[in-house]
Amino acid sequence: MGSFLRWVFGKALIYFGLVLAVAFATLVLPSVLDRLGQEGLAKELMSPQAMAAQFAKDRDDAISKVAGKQREFASRSAQDVRNLLKKAYERRDSLDKQLQDPPGLLASVSPREILIRKQAELDRAVVDGEIELLESAARRHLLETDLRAKQGLAAQPIREVARACLAASQNLAAFKARIPLEQSARNLLFKDEARLQAEMKETCDRYGRAKATVVNALNEVEQAKAKLGLAASDYASAGERAEAAVAGVVLKPTRTYSSILVTAGLLLVAILAIPLLIRLLFYFVLAPFAQRRPAIRLRPELAFSPPVLAQASATSAPITLQAGEALFVRQGYLQSTSTEGAKRTRALLDWRHPFSSLASGLSFLTQIVGDGEMTTISAVRDPLAEVAVLRLSETSACVLHPRALVAVVQPADRPLRITSHWRLFSLHAWLTLQLRYLVFHGPGQLVLKGGRGIRVERAESGRLFGPDQLVGFSPDLSYTVTRTETFWPYFLGQEALFKDRVDAGGGILIIEEAPMVGGRRGGRKGLEGAFDVFLKAFGV
């Protein structure tokens, strides 16, 4: 029922996604295309190179527009200049408001929106240039008006005033040329000398004032001409400054829809290709190099007798205790026991290895003691696990993962001896992620569990097996990794790069039939998987 509901839920999600896609294509996409139009859609799909070319063209057009405005404003009247200047101020305010509006969510990657904003910046620079040109033209018109006024003052007639002054001077000189008796008589009767002097003074003073006015006006005309020349030069410079301001508007490198898609495509290709390239490197470089490194041999100097399989793998294993023996069973594996034997709790299997005992679940064990006591060991919580019994003699030893150990039978007065062996400088240890190995020394019996059972094989001339299958092996064997035989299954992710290998001895290896059964060890992800790797590195 659960699988059927998941199937229905999955199909419902697909149907809902199709409904959204059809609704978008029917209701939203046409309006978007109508708003954009063919030209707008073409702009939206522009590449960064096409955007740069379009912006360069728009900027050249803006510079040409400024040059045209400079020629146009030079011939405009003062009133026209004032009207144009007022309109330019209004356009500048409008552009400022447009540029101050916050851009939309996708404005930074939309080629159309980017070009629209850059066009507004170009228009703003053009308007600034127009305002500077018009203000310069307005100043020039004021200077021209002032020049004409001063030229009018400089051109006023003073010749009549000069002749009047000369005539008055000549009249006074003619009077003084008369005989003294006549001068005295005329001065007494008509006061001619005083009158002539007053006329001469008045006309000559008027001539002097007129002459000074003309001289000052001529000087001011020259100054006004100089100012007008500077105004003309400033008008030309204003045009150059306006063109420079427009040329200063630049299009910074930016990402667009197309560049994002191209980048995403390249990243996708890299994501797909890099693992394959790494697989090639590992298969043809790393794996051959690793195979040539020295193998791991824990105790090659000692002669161990191999352990013996006391009971083949089965769903349960009956254990009968002899006199002086004790049985330790981990939680979840004690299926049945008699009512006679003495039972109590043992905190740890081995107090010399507390971390390994805790991490592998060999803590809070059930301890059973009693001559002839029979106990049945079984994985009562795991329907796919089977157990097997391995017997260790006085001279036997076995390298073992404690995770596979579910029960131990040992002499009550002689606990099972466990030794620890580190291999930090072995490449094989790092490649298998197991840096420590625990060796269990007899005498005693080990009850092992595994997915779909445990198999014991002789090493003979050497054995290959998959990773995570190895439960234990004799300590006199050499343990290495070797490259998987077939390339394409590994390249396509169906096989692991390395397989484990044991050889160079007459011992045994202990194999778990199906370590991945039920999605258990090797199939966990996240923190649980990382913790599993950590435990494996410590030989647990």
Backbone torsions as a table, in degrees:
resi	resn	phi	psi	omega
1	MET	NA	-40.2	179.9
2	GLY	-63.5	-42.6	179.2
3	SER	-64.6	-36.7	178.7
4	PHE	-64.5	-42.2	179.3
5	LEU	-65.0	-39.4	177.2
6	ARG	-63.9	-39.5	177.5
7	TRP	-62.5	-44.1	179.5
8	VAL	-63.7	-42.7	-179.6
9	PHE	-63.7	-42.1	178.4
10	GLY	-63.2	-43.1	178.5
11	LYS	-66.8	-34.2	177.6
12	ALA	-65.9	-38.4	176.9
13	LEU	-64.0	-41.8	177.9
14	ILE	-62.4	-43.6	179.9
15	TYR	-62.5	-42.3	179.8
16	PHE	-63.7	-40.7	177.2
17	GLY	-63.9	-39.4	177.0
18	LEU	-65.1	-39.3	177.9
19	VAL	-60.9	-44.2	178.8
20	LEU	-63.4	-41.6	-179.6
21	ALA	-64.5	-45.5	179.2
22	VAL	-64.6	-40.5	179.3
23	ALA	-64.1	-41.0	178.6
24	PHE	-64.7	-45.5	-179.1
25	ALA	-65.7	-29.4	-176.1
26	THR	-88.6	-40.8	-170.4
27	LEU	-102.3	-35.6	-171.8
28	VAL	-100.6	-47.0	-174.2
29	LEU	-59.2	-43.5	179.2
30	PRO	-59.1	-42.4	-179.6
31	SER	-65.2	-37.6	178.2
32	VAL	-64.5	-43.4	179.6
33	LEU	-66.7	-38.0	177.5
34	ASP	-63.7	-39.4	-179.0
35	ARG	-68.2	-39.0	-179.1
36	LEU	-75.6	-40.1	-174.0
37	GLY	73.1	174.4	-177.6
38	GLN	-66.0	-42.0	-179.9
39	GLU	-67.5	-42.5	178.9
40	GLY	-63.9	-39.2	178.8
41	LEU	-65.9	-38.0	177.3
42	ALA	-63.5	-38.1	177.3
43	LYS	-66.8	-37.5	-179.9
44	GLU	-63.4	-27.7	-177.4
45	LEU	-97.7	11.9	-179.3
46	MET	-65.8	145.3	171.4
47	SER	-84.5	163.4	177.0
48	PRO	-57.6	-34.5	178.8
49	GLN	-67.1	-42.9	178.1
50	ALA	-65.3	-37.7	176.5
51	MET	-61.2	-44.2	179.9
52	ALA	-62.5	-40.1	179.0
53	ALA	-66.6	-42.5	178.9
54	GLN	-64.3	-41.6	-180.0
55	PHE	-65.6	-40.3	178.3
56	ALA	-60.9	-39.9	177.7
57	LYS	-64.9	-45.4	179.2
58	ASP	-61.7	-38.9	179.9
59	ARG	-68.5	-40.1	176.7
60	ASP	-62.5	-39.9	176.9
61	ASP	-62.3	-40.1	179.7
62	ALA	-65.3	-39.8	178.3
63	ILE	-64.7	-40.9	177.5
64	SER	-64.1	-36.6	178.8
65	LYS	-63.7	-41.2	178.1
66	VAL	-62.9	-43.1	179.2
67	ALA	-62.8	-40.1	177.5
68	GLY	-65.2	-40.7	178.5
69	LYS	-63.6	-35.8	179.0
70	GLN	-62.6	-42.3	178.1
71	ARG	-69.0	-37.3	-178.5
72	GLU	-67.8	-45.5	-175.6
73	PHE	-67.8	-24.6	-178.8
74	ALA	-64.6	-26.5	-177.4
75	SER	-102.8	3.9	-178.7
76	ARG	-82.4	150.9	177.3
77	SER	-76.1	169.5	-178.6
78	ALA	-62.7	-40.8	180.0
79	GLN	-65.6	-41.7	177.0
80	ASP	-61.4	-40.3	179.3
81	VAL	-62.2	-42.6	179.4
82	ARG	-63.6	-41.5	179.5
83	ASN	-65.6	-44.5	179.1
84	LEU	-64.2	-37.1	179.9
85	LEU	-65.0	-39.2	177.6
86	LYS	-63.1	-43.8	178.4
87	LYS	-65.9	-35.9	179.4
88	ALA	-65.0	-39.4	176.7
89	TYR	-61.6	-41.6	-180.0
90	GLU	-65.4	-41.9	178.1
91	ARG	-64.0	-38.7	178.8
92	ARG	-63.4	-42.7	178.1
93	ASP	-62.0	-40.8	179.6
94	SER	-64.6	-42.3	179.3
95	LEU	-67.4	-36.8	177.0
96	ASP	-61.2	-42.0	178.9
97	LYS	-64.7	-41.1	179.1
98	GLN	-64.1	-40.8	-178.4
99	LEU	-74.4	-24.5	179.5
100	GLN	-82.0	-15.7	178.0
101	ASP	-65.6	134.7	-180.0
102	PRO	-63.6	138.1	179.7
103	PRO	-69.6	160.1	179.4
104	GLY	-72.0	177.8	-175.9
105	LEU	-62.5	-40.6	-176.2
106	LEU	-104.2	13.4	-176.4
107	ALA	-65.1	-27.2	-177.2
108	SER	-76.7	-14.7	179.7
109	VAL	-120.9	-3.5	179.5
110	SER	-87.3	114.8	179.9
111	PRO	-56.6	-39.1	-179.1
112	ARG	-63.6	-45.8	-179.5
113	GLU	-67.8	-38.2	178.7
114	ILE	-62.9	-44.3	-179.8
115	LEU	-67.8	-36.2	177.6
116	ILE	-62.5	-44.0	-179.6
117	ARG	-67.6	-39.7	178.2
118	LYS	-66.8	-34.5	176.1
119	GLN	-64.7	-38.3	176.3
120	ALA	-63.6	-38.9	177.2
121	GLU	-65.6	-39.6	176.0
122	LEU	-63.8	-43.8	178.0
123	ASP	-61.4	-37.6	178.5
124	ARG	-64.2	-42.3	178.4
125	ALA	-66.2	-38.1	178.0
126	VAL	-64.7	-44.0	180.0
127	VAL	-64.0	-40.7	175.6
128	ASP	-59.3	-41.8	177.3
129	GLY	-64.8	-41.0	177.5
130	GLU	-61.6	-42.6	-179.9
131	ILE	-62.9	-42.9	179.5
132	GLU	-64.7	-40.2	177.8
133	LEU	-65.4	-43.3	-179.0
134	LEU	-67.0	-40.7	177.2
135	GLU	-63.4	-39.3	176.5
136	SER	-65.7	-40.3	178.1
137	ALA	-65.0	-38.7	178.2
138	ALA	-63.4	-43.1	176.8
139	ARG	-62.6	-37.4	179.0
140	ARG	-65.5	-41.0	177.8
141	HIS	-63.2	-39.1	177.2
142	LEU	-63.4	-41.6	178.4
143	LEU	-66.1	-36.7	178.1
144	GLU	-65.6	-40.6	177.8
145	THR	-62.9	-43.4	179.3
146	ASP	-64.7	-37.7	179.4
147	LEU	-64.4	-43.4	179.3
148	ARG	-62.2	-37.8	179.0
149	ALA	-64.7	-43.4	-179.4
150	LYS	-70.1	-34.8	175.8
151	GLN	-64.9	-33.9	176.2
152	GLY	-64.2	-40.5	177.4
153	LEU	-66.4	-39.7	-178.7
154	ALA	-68.8	-23.5	-176.1
155	ALA	-94.8	4.8	-177.9
156	GLN	-66.7	145.3	-175.9
157	PRO	-72.6	130.7	175.3
158	ILE	-125.8	2.6	-177.6
159	ARG	-67.1	-41.3	179.4
160	GLU	-62.9	-39.7	179.1
161	VAL	-65.4	-36.9	179.4
162	ALA	-67.7	-40.0	178.9
163	ARG	-67.1	-37.0	179.2
164	ALA	-64.4	-40.0	178.6
165	CYS	-65.0	-40.3	-179.2
166	LEU	-66.7	-41.6	179.8
167	ALA	-64.3	-41.7	179.8
168	ALA	-64.9	-37.1	178.2
169	SER	-66.6	-41.7	-179.8
170	GLN	-66.7	-39.0	178.2
171	ASN	-61.8	-43.1	179.5
172	LEU	-66.3	-37.0	179.6
173	ALA	-68.6	-37.8	178.9
174	ALA	-65.8	-37.2	178.7
175	PHE	-65.1	-40.9	-178.6
176	LYS	-73.7	-13.5	178.1
177	ALA	-82.0	-12.2	178.2
178	ARG	-68.2	168.0	178.6
179	ILE	-71.9	150.4	-175.3
180	PRO	-58.5	-36.0	-178.3
181	LEU	-65.2	-38.9	178.7
182	GLU	-68.6	-41.1	178.8
183	GLN	-59.9	-42.3	-178.2
184	SER	-65.7	-42.2	-179.0
185	ALA	-64.1	-42.7	-177.0
186	ARG	-73.0	-33.7	176.6
187	ASN	-67.6	-36.3	-179.0
188	LEU	-71.1	-41.5	-177.6
189	LEU	-83.2	-44.0	-170.5
190	PHE	-120.0	-7.0	-176.6
191	LYS	52.7	48.0	-176.5
192	ASP	-65.3	-39.7	-175.7
193	GLU	-64.7	-43.6	-179.8
194	ALA	-66.1	-38.7	179.8
195	ARG	-65.5	-44.4	-179.1
196	LEU	-65.9	-39.1	177.6
197	GLN	-64.3	-41.4	179.6
198	ALA	-64.9	-40.3	178.3
199	GLU	-64.5	-41.6	-179.5
200	MET	-64.2	-43.1	-178.6
201	LYS	-63.5	-42.4	-177.8
202	GLU	-66.2	-47.3	-176.7
203	THR	-70.5	-37.6	-180.0
204	CYS	-71.9	-35.7	175.1
205	ASP	-64.2	-40.5	178.2
206	ARG	-64.4	-36.7	177.2
207	TYR	-66.3	-40.7	179.5
208	GLY	-64.0	-42.4	179.5
209	ARG	-65.4	-42.7	179.3
210	ALA	-62.8	-40.6	-179.9
211	LYS	-65.2	-41.5	179.3
212	ALA	-64.4	-40.2	178.9
213	THR	-61.2	-44.5	-179.2
214	VAL	-65.2	-42.2	-180.0
215	VAL	-62.3	-45.7	178.4
216	ASN	-62.1	-40.4	179.6
217	ALA	-64.1	-38.9	178.2
218	LEU	-63.8	-41.0	177.8
219	ASN	-63.2	-43.6	-179.8
220	GLU	-67.0	-32.0	176.3
221	VAL	-63.2	-42.4	179.3
222	GLU	-64.4	-42.0	177.7
223	GLN	-63.7	-40.7	179.5
224	ALA	-65.6	-37.4	177.1
225	LYS	-63.7	-39.5	178.6
226	ALA	-64.4	-43.4	178.4
227	LYS	-63.5	-38.7	178.8
228	LEU	-65.6	-36.5	176.2
229	GLY	-64.9	-40.6	176.5
230	LEU	-64.8	-36.9	178.7
231	ALA	-65.3	-38.9	177.8
232	ALA	-65.2	-39.9	177.5
233	SER	-66.1	-39.8	178.6
234	ASP	-65.2	-35.4	178.0
235	TYR	-63.9	-41.8	177.3
236	ALA	-66.0	-40.5	178.4
237	SER	-66.1	-35.4	178.3
238	ALA	-61.7	-38.7	176.7
239	GLY	-63.9	-41.5	178.3
240	GLU	-65.4	-42.0	179.0
241	ARG	-64.6	-38.5	178.5
242	ALA	-63.9	-42.9	177.5
243	GLU	-63.7	-38.9	178.0
244	ALA	-65.0	-39.2	179.1
245	ALA	-64.3	-40.2	177.8
246	VAL	-66.5	-41.4	179.6
247	ALA	-66.9	-22.1	179.5
248	GLY	-75.7	-11.6	176.2
249	VAL	-77.2	118.9	-175.4
250	VAL	-121.8	156.2	175.6
251	LEU	-102.7	107.4	-179.3
252	LYS	-71.8	150.5	176.8
253	PRO	-57.1	130.6	-176.8
254	THR	-143.2	162.4	177.4
255	ARG	-95.7	140.4	177.4
256	THR	-121.5	178.3	178.1
257	TYR	-54.1	-48.0	-175.5
258	SER	-66.3	-41.1	179.8
259	SER	-67.1	-36.0	177.4
260	ILE	-64.4	-42.1	179.1
261	LEU	-65.2	-40.8	178.8
262	VAL	-64.9	-44.2	178.5
263	THR	-61.5	-43.6	178.4
264	ALA	-62.7	-38.2	177.7
265	GLY	-64.9	-42.2	178.1
266	LEU	-64.4	-41.0	177.5
267	LEU	-63.5	-39.3	178.1
268	LEU	-62.3	-43.7	178.2
269	VAL	-62.0	-41.3	178.7
270	ALA	-65.0	-41.2	179.7
271	ILE	-62.2	-38.1	180.0
272	LEU	-77.6	-34.0	-172.9
273	ALA	-86.4	-36.8	-174.8
274	ILE	-59.9	-45.5	176.9
275	PRO	-59.1	-35.8	178.6
276	LEU	-68.0	-40.5	177.7
277	LEU	-65.2	-38.6	177.5
278	ILE	-64.0	-39.6	178.0
279	ARG	-62.0	-41.8	177.3
280	LEU	-61.9	-44.5	-179.9
281	LEU	-62.2	-44.4	-178.8
282	PHE	-65.8	-41.4	-174.5
283	TYR	-70.0	-41.6	-172.3
284	PHE	-99.6	-10.2	-179.1
285	VAL	-120.5	-59.5	-174.4
286	LEU	-67.2	-48.1	-176.1
287	ALA	-62.0	-47.0	177.0
288	PRO	-60.9	-37.2	178.2
289	PHE	-63.8	-43.3	-179.2
290	ALA	-64.0	-37.6	-178.6
291	GLN	-63.4	-25.0	-178.1
292	ARG	-87.5	-6.1	-180.0
293	ARG	-77.4	155.4	-179.5
294	PRO	-61.0	143.9	-178.8
295	ALA	-77.4	165.3	175.7
296	ILE	-89.0	120.9	174.2
297	ARG	-131.9	116.2	-171.7
298	LEU	-77.5	-49.4	-178.7
299	ARG	-134.9	65.5	-177.5
300	PRO	-70.3	-19.4	-175.7
301	GLU	-80.4	-15.6	-177.6
302	LEU	-103.1	148.8	178.2
303	ALA	-99.7	108.9	179.9
304	PHE	-103.3	140.9	169.9
305	SER	-84.5	137.2	-175.4
306	PRO	-68.1	149.1	174.2
307	PRO	-62.5	159.1	-178.3
308	VAL	-117.1	137.7	176.9
309	LEU	-78.0	106.0	-177.8
310	ALA	-76.3	-32.5	177.7
311	GLN	-145.9	130.6	178.7
312	ALA	-65.9	165.1	-177.2
313	SER	-62.0	133.4	179.2
314	ALA	-154.1	172.9	-179.9
315	THR	-68.6	-24.4	178.3
316	SER	-147.1	159.1	-179.7
317	ALA	-135.8	118.7	175.7
318	PRO	-81.0	133.8	-179.6
319	ILE	-119.4	123.0	176.4
320	THR	-110.8	121.0	-176.4
321	LEU	-81.7	142.1	173.8
322	GLN	-95.5	171.5	179.3
323	ALA	-61.3	131.3	178.7
324	GLY	82.9	8.4	178.9
325	GLU	-104.5	154.4	177.5
326	ALA	-131.4	144.4	179.9
327	LEU	-114.1	133.0	176.3
328	PHE	-120.1	122.4	-175.5
329	VAL	-122.2	131.5	178.1
330	ARG	-77.5	162.9	-175.0
331	GLN	-64.4	141.4	177.1
332	GLY	88.0	2.9	-177.8
333	TYR	-126.0	2.0	176.6
334	LEU	-90.9	102.8	-176.4
335	GLN	-84.4	-48.6	179.5
336	SER	-154.6	154.6	177.9
337	THR	-154.1	162.9	-179.8
338	SER	-78.3	171.2	-177.8
339	THR	-92.6	-1.7	-171.5
340	GLU	-92.5	-38.2	-171.4
341	GLY	-66.4	157.0	177.0
342	ALA	-81.2	133.5	-176.4
343	LYS	-131.2	140.5	174.4
344	ARG	-157.8	177.5	-176.6
345	THR	-100.2	135.9	174.2
346	ARG	-113.0	126.2	-173.3
347	ALA	-64.0	-49.5	-177.3
348	LEU	-135.4	150.2	176.9
349	LEU	-68.4	-43.8	-176.9
350	ASP	-137.3	113.2	-179.0
351	TRP	-70.2	-15.7	176.8
352	ARG	-79.6	-15.5	177.6
353	HIS	-130.2	67.3	-175.8
354	PRO	-66.0	-39.3	-178.4
355	PHE	-65.0	-45.6	-179.9
356	SER	-62.9	-39.7	-179.8
357	SER	-64.9	-43.7	-179.7
358	LEU	-68.3	-45.8	-175.2
359	ALA	-67.3	-32.2	-178.4
360	SER	-90.0	0.9	179.1
361	GLY	85.7	8.1	179.3
362	LEU	-89.1	55.9	177.9
363	SER	-132.9	155.9	-176.4
364	PHE	50.3	53.4	-178.7
365	LEU	-80.3	154.9	172.9
366	THR	-90.2	117.7	-179.7
367	GLN	-99.2	127.2	-178.8
368	ILE	-123.5	130.8	179.3
369	VAL	-132.4	136.4	177.5
370	GLY	162.6	132.2	-179.7
371	ASP	-68.5	123.3	-179.6
372	GLY	78.8	6.4	-180.0
373	GLU	-67.9	127.6	-179.7
374	MET	-110.7	129.4	-178.9
375	THR	-130.3	141.5	178.1
376	THR	-105.1	125.1	179.3
377	ILE	-103.6	130.5	178.7
378	SER	-158.2	151.4	177.0
379	ALA	-80.6	84.5	-171.9
380	VAL	-70.6	-17.0	-178.7
381	ARG	-105.4	-0.2	-177.6
382	ASP	-131.2	104.2	-175.3
383	PRO	-70.2	-14.0	-176.5
384	LEU	-103.2	-0.4	-178.4
385	ALA	-93.7	147.4	173.8
386	GLU	-126.5	161.3	-178.0
387	VAL	-124.0	151.2	176.6
388	ALA	-137.5	154.9	-178.0
389	VAL	-112.4	127.6	-179.5
390	LEU	-115.5	127.7	-178.0
391	ARG	-103.7	131.1	177.6
392	LEU	-109.9	127.3	176.2
393	SER	-86.1	-175.0	179.9
394	GLU	-59.6	-34.5	-175.9
395	THR	-103.1	12.9	-178.3
396	SER	-98.7	151.4	174.9
397	ALA	-150.6	158.8	-177.2
398	CYS	-151.8	129.8	170.2
399	VAL	-76.9	128.3	-170.4
400	LEU	-145.2	144.6	169.7
401	HIS	-83.6	119.7	-179.5
402	PRO	-58.9	-22.2	-179.7
403	ARG	-61.3	-27.0	-177.9
404	ALA	-88.7	-6.8	-176.0
405	LEU	-89.1	125.2	-179.5
406	VAL	-116.2	-18.2	179.0
407	ALA	-158.9	152.3	-179.8
408	VAL	-134.9	134.0	171.3
409	VAL	-112.7	124.1	-176.8
410	GLN	-146.3	158.7	174.2
411	PRO	-61.1	136.1	-176.4
412	ALA	-61.3	-32.8	-178.3
413	ASP	-95.8	3.8	-178.4
414	ARG	-141.9	86.4	-177.2
415	PRO	-61.4	152.9	178.5
416	LEU	-61.2	129.9	-178.5
417	ARG	-90.9	130.9	-179.6
418	ILE	-123.0	126.1	178.2
419	THR	-114.3	150.4	-177.0
420	SER	-113.3	135.8	-177.9
421	HIS	-132.1	120.4	179.5
422	TRP	-97.3	144.8	175.7
423	ARG	-134.6	69.2	-176.2
424	LEU	-74.3	-23.3	-174.9
425	PHE	-106.2	21.3	177.9
426	SER	-105.8	126.6	178.0
427	LEU	-63.4	-35.5	179.0
428	HIS	-62.8	-37.8	178.5
429	ALA	-63.7	-41.6	179.7
430	TRP	-70.6	-36.2	179.6
431	LEU	-69.5	-31.3	176.4
432	THR	-89.8	-4.6	-178.7
433	LEU	58.6	31.7	173.6
434	GLN	-127.1	108.7	-175.8
435	LEU	-98.9	-16.1	-179.8
436	ARG	-128.0	144.4	-179.6
437	TYR	-126.7	133.2	178.9
438	LEU	-104.3	127.3	-178.6
439	VAL	-110.1	123.9	178.4
440	PHE	-97.6	124.9	-177.4
441	HIS	-106.1	139.1	178.5
442	GLY	-74.3	176.2	7.4
443	PRO	-87.1	157.3	177.3
444	GLY	157.9	178.3	176.2
445	GLN	-124.9	140.1	179.3
446	LEU	-116.6	127.1	175.4
447	VAL	-100.4	118.3	-174.3
448	LEU	-111.0	147.9	177.1
449	LYS	-123.6	154.9	178.4
450	GLY	-163.4	157.2	177.1
451	GLY	-64.2	120.9	-177.0
452	ARG	59.8	16.9	170.1
453	GLY	114.4	171.8	179.9
454	ILE	-119.2	138.1	179.0
455	ARG	-124.8	135.0	178.0
456	VAL	-109.1	125.2	-179.0
457	GLU	-126.8	150.8	173.1
458	ARG	-82.5	141.9	-178.2
459	ALA	-66.9	-37.8	-179.5
460	GLU	50.6	-122.1	-178.7
461	SER	-88.6	4.9	179.8
462	GLY	126.6	144.8	-179.6
463	ARG	-133.8	143.1	174.6
464	LEU	-112.9	144.1	178.7
465	PHE	-157.5	162.5	-176.4
466	GLY	-74.3	158.4	177.4
467	PRO	-63.3	149.2	180.0
468	ASP	74.7	-3.8	176.9
469	GLN	-83.5	-26.5	-174.3
470	LEU	-73.9	125.1	175.0
471	VAL	-100.8	-38.8	179.9
472	GLY	-168.2	170.5	178.0
473	PHE	-161.0	165.5	178.8
474	SER	-69.9	141.2	-174.0
475	PRO	-71.2	-13.8	178.6
476	ASP	-86.6	-4.6	178.6
477	LEU	-79.1	154.3	172.6
478	SER	-92.6	134.7	-174.4
479	TYR	-119.2	121.3	-179.1
480	THR	-138.8	176.2	169.1
481	VAL	-113.6	150.3	179.1
482	THR	-137.8	153.2	-177.4
483	ARG	-68.9	140.4	178.1
484	THR	-60.3	148.2	-171.0
485	GLU	-71.3	-34.8	-172.8
486	THR	-106.3	130.4	-175.8
487	PHE	-77.5	-50.9	-171.6
488	TRP	-63.5	-41.6	175.0
489	PRO	-58.8	-38.2	176.8
490	TYR	-68.3	-44.5	-177.1
491	PHE	-61.5	-34.3	-179.7
492	LEU	-89.7	7.0	174.3
493	GLY	82.6	14.8	-179.7
494	GLN	-90.3	-21.3	-179.0
495	GLU	-130.7	152.2	175.3
496	ALA	-74.6	158.1	-179.7
497	LEU	-66.6	-42.9	-174.9
498	PHE	-111.6	148.4	165.8
499	LYS	-117.4	151.6	176.8
500	ASP	-80.0	152.7	-177.5
501	ARG	-144.9	136.5	172.6
502	VAL	-128.1	142.4	177.0
503	ASP	-167.6	-166.4	177.7
504	ALA	63.3	42.5	177.1
505	GLY	-179.3	170.0	-179.6
506	GLY	-103.1	17.5	-177.6
507	GLY	-81.1	-164.3	-177.8
508	ILE	-121.3	166.3	169.3
509	LEU	-130.5	147.8	-176.8
510	ILE	-112.2	121.5	-172.4
511	ILE	-116.0	136.9	170.4
512	GLU	-88.8	131.1	-173.5
513	GLU	-63.5	-48.2	-175.6
514	ALA	-140.7	84.7	-176.3
515	PRO	-68.3	-21.2	-178.0
516	MET	-93.5	2.5	-173.0
517	VAL	-61.9	138.0	178.9
518	GLY	72.4	13.2	179.5
519	GLY	69.1	28.5	-177.3
520	ARG	-85.9	-133.1	-171.8
521	ARG	-50.6	134.6	180.0
522	GLY	93.6	-15.9	-178.4
523	GLY	-107.3	-0.4	-177.9
524	ARG	-84.9	147.9	-175.6
525	LYS	-118.9	175.1	173.4
526	GLY	65.7	-142.0	-176.3
527	LEU	-64.6	-35.9	179.1
528	GLU	-63.7	-43.0	178.0
529	GLY	-64.3	-40.1	178.2
530	ALA	-63.9	-38.6	178.2
531	PHE	-66.6	-36.7	176.3
532	ASP	-61.5	-43.1	178.6
533	VAL	-62.8	-40.2	179.4
534	PHE	-62.1	-43.8	179.3
535	LEU	-65.8	-38.3	179.8
536	LYS	-64.2	-38.6	178.7
537	ALA	-59.5	-31.0	179.3
538	PHE	-92.9	13.0	175.1
539	GLY	76.8	16.6	-177.5
540	VAL	-97.0	NA	NA
